[in-house]
């Protein structure tokens, strides 16, 4: 059986700023650390939805770099927002 993991709606900010009193970057880092420690048999992780709270490039860049701690393949597909 293949294990797939879906991470959705990280709502990352462009910097280290807090969002509603919580650090989205620390929360996502913690999520990836949990995946690495508890799901080493995962073959694929899909990162989708509202990846960036305001669409800042820094937020997307952070999310692109972070999965490098994982040994499985990651797919990043942020939602496209238009005004």
N, C-alpha and C positions, 0 to 999 in steps of 0.2 A: 504494500500500500504506500502511495506517495503522500507526503504531508506538505500542504500549501498553507501559508499564513497570509492573512490580509490585514494590513494596517491602514486605517482610514482616518481622515480628518484630523491631522496633527495640528493644524492652525498655527504653524510656525510664524514667528515674527522675524523681521529682517535683522534684528540685533538681539542682544541678550535681554531685551525688555520683557517684563512680565505681562501676561494676559489674564485678567481677572485674578490677579494675585498668584499666578502659577507660571513657572517657566516652561513654555512648550518645548524648548530645546532640551532641557534636563529631562522632561517627561519622555520625549522620544528617545533620548540616549538610554534612559532606564528601560524602555521598551525593548530596544535592540539588545541590551545587555541580558535581559530576561530571555529573549529568544535564543541568544547564543548559549546561555547556561542551561536552558531547559528544553530546547528543541533543536539539538544539533543534527537531527535527522531530517529537518525541513529541507526540501529541495528547491523551494521557490517562495519568495515573498513579494506580494503585490502591495505597493504603497500608492493609495489613490485618494480621491476626494479633495477636500479643502486642505491641501498640504501647506499652503501659505495663507495666513490670515488676511493680508492685504495684497498679496501677489508680489511681494518684494523679491527681487532677484537673490538677495542674501539668504532668504529663507529657503528658496529652492536649492541654492548652492549648498547650504548646510545639509539638506536632506539627501542630496546626491553624494556627498562625501561620507556621511555617517554609516551607511550600510557596509562600508569596507571592512568593518570588524566582523562581519558575518561571512561564513564560508559558502553559503548558497547564493544562488542567483536572485537578484532583486529587479523589480520592474517599477519604475516611478511614473505615475500618470496623474499629474495634478489636474484638477478641474479648471477649465478655461473660463475666466470671468470677463465679461464685456460690460462697458458702461451703458 
